[in-house]
Amino acid sequence: MTRRIPLQVLSLVLLQQTLCSSMEIHLSIQEEQNEGVRIGTIAREFPPPYRLLTAYRYVELDMMTGDLHTTTHTIDREALCPQQPLEPCLILLLAVVGPNNEVIKVRLEIEDINDNSPHFQDDEIHLIVPEDVTEGTSFLLDHQARDEDAGSNGELWYSLDGADRLFSVTEEGPSLVVVVRGRLDREAQDTHRMAVIATDHGVPSRTGTATLVVEVTDVNDNCPTFSSDSPYTAVIPGDSPRGTVVTHVKATDPDLGSNAVITYSFNPKISDRSKALFKMDSNTGLITLSTDIDSDSPSEHVLRILASDPSCPPTVAEVTVSVQPAASQGLEIKIRYIVEHQEQAILLQENKPPTVLALLELDHTSTVKGTLSIAGEVPFLLKPQNGNYLLLSSRPLDFEQEQEYHITILVNGAQPSSGCNEKVITVLVEDVNDNAPQFQQTHYYLDLEENNEPGASLLQVRATDADSQQNGEVAYSLSPNVAAMFSIDAVTGQLFVLFTLDREKQEFHNFTILARDNGSPTLQSSIGVSIHVLDQNDNNPIFTTTDFIFFIPENFPRLGQVGAVGVTDVDAGSNGRVEVQVLNSSGPFLMDNARGTLRCIAEVDREMQDHYELWLIAQDHGRPPLSSTAKVTIFVEDVNDNQPRVILPASNLSCLIVSPSTVTGTTVTKIYAIDEDSGKNSDISYRIAASEPQDHSPFLIDTHSGNVTLGQRLLLRDHGLHHLFIVVSDGGEPTPLESAVWVNLLVNDTHEPCRLSREPVSYSVIQKSTQKPSPCERNESSVSNAQMMLFIGFSMMVCSVSLFLGTVILFIKQRTKRHQKRPASKDHEIPLKLKESYNTTDWTDIQ
């Protein structure tokens, strides 16, 4: 039993064999080509038709020509072959060609173009170099630029811009190397910034840039030197106690860190007396007395000072110290401080009530006796107590008025030979946070145009605080309820607007700025800010609707108001003052801007034009002006101003033959009328107002269709001429308009045509069919009615004479032709059977 091979497997095997045996076509195309660029053709080797076996979004094949073209999808070599920058980028396409559906391979090579610039991974490259590096030293950079192009388009070379001939850049294999070309000095410049430029070999070439930052590290290549402002002489009193500062020497070293550490010392060759009297701080260079000065101490000491660091020989400075003789001693005052003091100065907070500051004691062992007093006007006083004196303040002190007092205490000797000594006591007033910040003005007013740039600076406020140090440091803030669109710099007081303001949303902004000091407790003050947002013409006029629809009757009065046209502009002033005009319209309409209404300036007739379409343009008075448009449709409503017009019969002289054998219900003729009005005003109805003869009429008329039918069987008495006075009415309200027509029917068996020589006239009929006067006619005077009737009578007489003459002429011409040749049978012929007798009127009408 044999097994059947599935059709799909067989097709796949055949396709693989065909692919293995099919020939290949090689084509190439540069990347980034526009749509429709011809890549090549396969028609040179194979006959049509052609199609791609699998759809490929970048290439399309013309079925008949075999040409391959690019599509709307741009070919990007770097996207198609991202892992093959150095190898050809090949795309394999399978095409079915020829009538035998042979499968071929099309290998499409995507050629590279220089469409990618070199780029560094980091924008900044940092390199650390010691300042004592020798020229020609190389430093490897772990930063190289990449270029995704292939071939020469992806090959790079590097250069430096802004290196000042101190550095260069080269390549060593795959690495980027920076070479030092000049001598570096950290003390002259510790950081060098330059641009590393990577340029490819494409045509035209492309570049990429990164910033190279070379930081020069310090080495100990500088020795200490004494500065020019270091003292070289010093003078001290002869009675200076131990610890008195003599002088302070200072040397400098431009190096950094441990390389700049300086050690101070005395030269070992100074005198032993000087070594015992003075002490040197090795770290700071401060020289102090290591003991009290003896009375037999030399009046001058020469000190040689050495400043050195570990890698340099010491530098030497010479200081001469002069010792002044001690002053002759009088009464000695000893101060015993009661309040806080610092470095022999009394510290007293402001605003304190009179306070005891110190106890002044006199040296009672001296043979000289005296008293103490205060020189000058100061807010202090002395109060004797048991031979001594209490120093106290006489009133609360104010730091903002005076921060420091120097109290001169005079010692008045009891004996003239004792002289007068004095002692100065310093009182420092300490600040208390008793002053709140004060603004320079009471309120800030600012005008700002809307649509401002976000982040714009508005104004700078300034508050001062009379207190000192942190008590006088002012920080600015906005009150908590201020919108987030404003901010203030806490230090400078600069006010900013963070968002774009819109006057139409909010025209005024009022808020409070707070100024707080850093005292404890904190004191603050506030000031109001009012910002008026000025208008810009940034809003178009807006119609209440873009499509206005109005209805007016056709008897609309001139300059009547068609309707209100609503338009608004939320801008202010001239920017919001809008004028509306009718644009490109030939209709009889005009815009009344004073009342905001559209007016009709001429008569309108619905029967001539039943609607108007026009455009309105609303334009403001801003600079530049803004505008908008709206469409207006005006429908003219019908007014019953047109009477029905009878189309058929064409005149009152028309005559129609009715056979006596006509079946009841047969339509013998039709009345057709039109009314140019619309709606109910054009709804036409028909009625027989009167007939001749008056006693009976066998004819009826359909009210709606106007069909005249035979209402009863014709008898012998019905033979002859019938005049039907048909009144045609419209459905207008309140009073319909009417027209009338005579329908003339001749009941007889005849082949002769029926003609009338004059219109039917019967006063009785006219009286019966008299129409009801219209509202306008009721309002006319009786004189006008008489004149109108006279005019109508005269007109009818003229028309009758004219019609009679015309009828006679036509009758003579027709009779002449009849003698020449008898006419063929026509419609409206008089039946052969005539009436036995006719009255005079009938004969006259017929002939």
ABEGO torsion letter per residue (X at the ends): XBBBBBAAAAAAAAAAAAAAABBBBBBBBBBGBBBGBBAEBAAAABBOBBBBABBBAABBBBAAAGBBBBBABBBBAAAABAABAABBBBBBBBBBBEAAGBBBBBBBBBBBBBABBBBBABABBBBBBBAABBBGBBBBBABBBBBABBEAAABBBBBBBGAGGABBBBBBEABBBBBBABBBBAAABABBBBBBBBBBABOBBBBBBBBBBBBBBBBBABBBBBBAABBABBBBBAABBBGBBABBBBBBBABBEAAABBBBBBBAABBAAAAAABBBBAAAGBBBBABBBBAABBABBBBBBBBBBAABBBBBBBBBBBBBBBBBBBBBBBBBBABBBBGGBBBBBBGBBBBBABBBBBBAABABBBBBBBBEBBABBBBBBGGBBBBBBABBBBAAABABBBBBBBBBBABAAAEBBBBBBBBBBBBBBABBBBBABABBBBBBBBGBBBGBBABBBBBBBABBEAAABBBBBBBAABBAABBBBAAAGBBBBABBBBAAABABBBBBBBBBBABOBBBBBBBBBBBBBBBBBABBBBBABABBBBBBBAABBBGBBAEBBBBBBABBEAAABBBBBBBGBABBBBBBAAAGBBBBABBBBAAABABBBBBBBBBBABOBBBBBBBBBBBBBBBBBABBBBBAOBABAABBBBBBAABBBGBBABBBBBBBABBEAAABBBBBBABBOBAABBABBBBAAAGBBBBABBBBAAABEBBBBBBBBBBABOABBBBBBBBBBBBBBBBABBBBBABBBBBAAAAAAABBBBBAAAAABBAAAAAAAAAAAAAAAAAAAAAAAAAAAAAAAAAAAAAAABBBBBBBGBBBABBBABBBAAAAAAAX
